[in-house]
Amino acid sequence: MDQKILETRVNIFRFTELEPEIQVLINKAKEQVDNAYAPYSNFRVGAAVLLQNGALFVGNNQENAAYPSGLCAERVALFYANAQFPQVPVRAIAIAAHTGDNYLAYPVTPCGSCRQVMLETETRFEKPIDIYLYGTECIYHIENAAQLLPLRFEKKSLEQNH
């Protein structure tokens, strides 16, 4: 038997320890929480995407009674950014969430579908995406989407002899 050990590195920060550009990104994600359409779960998520050219795009979760026809905040923001600037890599994404009127104390992590889209975006541009997950007690920083999907499905997975 062989064994493979997979690790994910998460850097933990306080908001004030982050560079100003990332603080702005997180605040934009937090602002989007209030715009989320979440009448079924009351779990509101906001995301903000920073491109390499400095452009900033936001998104929020959009639920639908015909589940799973809704869309997560991360994918809304990423697809919006890629639609506007299809040739510009994503530098960073920030994600914030709350239930009721309170932000979560500890960061929420992206769902599997959002992780896969982040990974595809990294692959597309051959650039890692810095991921910032907001919580009132701390902020998680993950250096790339590959860290979120150690056993990932990617382009080479489609090849016959990978």
C-alpha positions in Angstrom: 0.0 0.0 0.0 1.1 3.5 -0.8 0.0 6.6 0.9 -0.3 10.2 -0.3 -0.6 13.0 2.3 -2.4 16.1 1.1 -2.0 19.4 3.0 -3.7 22.8 2.7 -2.0 25.8 4.0 -4.2 28.6 5.5 -2.7 31.8 6.7 -4.8 33.5 9.4 -5.0 37.2 9.7 -6.8 40.0 11.5 -8.4 42.6 9.2 -5.9 45.3 10.2 -2.9 43.1 9.3 -3.9 43.0 5.6 -2.7 45.4 3.0 -5.1 48.3 2.2 -6.0 46.9 -1.2 -7.2 43.6 0.3 -9.1 45.5 3.0 -11.0 47.3 0.3 -11.7 44.0 -1.5 -13.0 42.4 1.7 -15.2 45.4 2.4 -16.7 45.2 -1.1 -17.5 41.5 -0.5 -19.2 42.4 2.8 -21.2 45.2 1.1 -22.6 42.6 -1.3 -24.0 40.4 1.4 -26.8 42.9 1.8 -27.7 42.6 -1.9 -27.9 38.8 -1.9 -31.2 37.2 -2.9 -31.6 34.5 -0.2 -35.2 34.2 0.8 -35.1 30.4 1.3 -31.9 29.9 3.3 -31.4 33.4 4.7 -27.7 32.6 4.2 -26.3 35.6 2.4 -22.9 35.6 0.7 -21.0 38.4 -1.0 -17.9 38.1 -3.1 -15.5 40.6 -4.7 -12.9 39.9 -7.4 -9.8 41.9 -8.1 -8.3 41.6 -11.6 -4.6 42.0 -12.4 -5.5 45.3 -14.2 -7.0 46.7 -10.9 -10.7 46.3 -12.0 -13.0 45.1 -9.2 -16.2 43.1 -9.7 -18.7 42.0 -7.1 -21.4 39.4 -6.8 -23.8 37.8 -4.3 -25.7 34.6 -4.0 -28.9 34.3 -6.0 -31.4 31.6 -4.8 -34.2 30.2 -6.7 -37.3 28.2 -5.7 -36.3 25.7 -8.4 -33.2 24.6 -6.5 -30.4 24.3 -7.8 -31.1 27.0 -10.4 -29.5 29.7 -8.2 -25.9 30.7 -8.2 -23.2 31.3 -5.6 -21.7 34.7 -5.0 -18.2 33.5 -6.0 -19.3 32.3 -9.4 -21.5 35.4 -10.0 -18.4 37.6 -9.4 -15.9 35.5 -11.3 -18.2 35.1 -14.4 -19.0 38.8 -14.4 -15.3 39.7 -14.3 -14.4 37.2 -17.0 -17.2 38.4 -19.2 -16.0 42.0 -19.0 -12.3 41.3 -19.2 -11.9 37.8 -20.8 -8.1 38.2 -21.2 -7.2 39.6 -17.7 -6.3 37.2 -14.9 -7.9 37.3 -11.5 -5.5 38.4 -8.8 -7.7 37.8 -5.7 -11.2 37.0 -4.5 -12.7 37.9 -1.1 -15.8 36.1 0.3 -18.0 37.1 3.3 -21.3 35.7 4.6 -23.9 36.2 7.3 -27.1 34.7 8.5 -29.7 37.0 9.8 -28.0 40.3 10.5 -24.6 38.9 11.7 -21.5 38.1 9.8 -20.1 34.7 10.6 -17.4 34.7 13.3 -15.3 32.3 11.3 -14.9 32.3 7.6 -17.2 30.3 5.3 -15.5 28.3 2.7 -16.6 28.0 -1.0 -18.7 25.1 -2.1 -17.2 22.5 -4.4 -18.6 24.0 -7.6 -17.1 27.4 -6.7 -13.8 25.8 -5.9 -13.8 24.1 -9.3 -14.6 27.4 -11.1 -11.7 29.1 -9.2 -9.4 26.3 -10.2 -10.5 26.6 -13.9 -9.9 30.3 -13.7 -6.4 29.8 -12.4 -5.7 27.2 -15.1 -7.1 29.4 -17.8 -4.7 32.3 -17.0 -1.9 30.2 -15.5 -1.9 32.4 -12.5 -2.8 31.6 -8.8 -5.7 33.4 -7.2 -5.3 34.7 -3.7 -8.4 33.7 -1.7 -9.5 35.7 1.3 -12.4 34.3 3.5 -13.8 36.8 5.9 -14.9 36.1 9.5 -15.3 38.7 12.3 -12.8 36.7 14.4 -10.2 36.1 11.7 -9.6 36.1 7.9 -8.3 33.0 6.1 -5.9 33.5 3.2 -5.3 30.6 0.9 -2.7 31.2 -1.8 -4.5 29.4 -4.6 -7.5 27.4 -5.5 -5.4 24.3 -6.0 -5.0 24.4 -2.2 -8.8 24.1 -1.8 -9.0 21.1 -4.2 -6.0 18.9 -3.6 -7.7 16.0 -5.5 -8.9 18.2 -8.3 -10.5 17.5 -11.7 -8.6 19.5 -14.3 -7.8 19.6 -18.0 -5.3 16.8 -17.8 -8.0 14.6 -16.1 -9.7 14.6 -19.5 -6.6 13.1 -21.2 -6.6 9.3 -21.7 -3.1 8.7 -20.2 -2.7 11.2 -17.5 
